[in-house]
Amino acid sequence: MRICRAFAWTVVAAAVLSLAVGVRAASQERDAGGYRAPTAALERGRTVFVLNHCHFCHGEDLTRATMGAANLSQSPLVGGDVDGNAIGVIVRAGLPNLQTAMPSYRDLTSNEIVDLARYIHYLRQQARYRVLNAAANAPAGDAAAGQKYFAANCRSCHAAPGTLGALARRSGVETLRARLLRPGPEKPAEGVAVTAGDAAHLRLLENYTMQDVQDLVAFLGGRQ
C-alpha cells in the first residue's frame, strides 16, 4: 500500500513538474522585444527589428508607435512594399528630421533588409486582421461598391462569389468577414510554403480599409 501511495505521489509530482516546465517555457516565448516569431525566417527578421531598436518607436506589434514615428500598421509605403524594395530605402537613408529623428541603418545587408521587411509585413498582417475583424461600430457596407471592389481585386481568382455568399447565409457575416480577411492559416508555420492564393490575400489584408471590408461583406452576404 505504501509503495502504491508513493508511486502515486511520484506520478503527481512529475505531472506538476511537467506543467511548471510547460508554463515556464510558454512564458519564455515573450522577451523585451515582443513574442517569438512562428518561423526561423521571421525570427531572423525579428532579431533585426529588435537589435536595431525599431520596436522602441514603432511598437513591438506595430500598434503603439511613439515619439512621432510612423504607424507601420497603416503606412501606405509598407502596404506597397515587396521584400524591402520600399522599406529598405527608408531604413538605409533614415529620416533625420526633428519629428522622428530615425537614424540611418546603412550597415544592414540586403538579406537583413529582406528579413526585416518580411517580419514587418507579418506584424502588419496580424494587426490589420485584429482591427478589420472588429467591426462592431463600423459603417454599413455598400453592396454596389463591394461588387466593384470584388471585380477589380478578386475576380481573377474567384470567378463566382456564390460560395462566399453561401458561407454568409450558413454561418453569418462575422464568419464571412473573418474568412474574407484571412482564408488561409492564422500564422505562418515552419516548413509550410505560403501558396500564391494566401500571399494574394495577405497583400489585400494589409491594404483593406474598413469600408472596403464592409462593402465586400454587404455584397457577398447578399448573394443568393
HELIX and SHEET records of a PDB file:
HELIX    1   1 ARG A    2  SER A   27  1                                  26    
HELIX    2   2 ALA A   40  LEU A   51  1                                  12    
HELIX    3   3 CYS A   54  HIS A   58  1                                   5    
HELIX    4   4 PRO A   76  GLY A   79  1                                   4    
HELIX    5   5 ILE A   87  ALA A   93  1                                   7    
HELIX    6   6 SER A  110  ASN A  133  1                                  24    
HELIX    7   7 ALA A  143  ASN A  153  1                                  11    
HELIX    8   8 GLY A  162  SER A  171  1                                  10    
HELIX    9   9 VAL A  173  LEU A  181  1                                   9    
HELIX   10  10 ALA A  196  ASN A  207  1                                  12    
HELIX   11  11 MET A  210  GLY A  221  1                                  12    
SHEET    1   A 2 ARG A  30  ASP A  31  0                                        
SHEET    2   A 2 GLY A  34  TYR A  35 -1                                        
END                                                                             
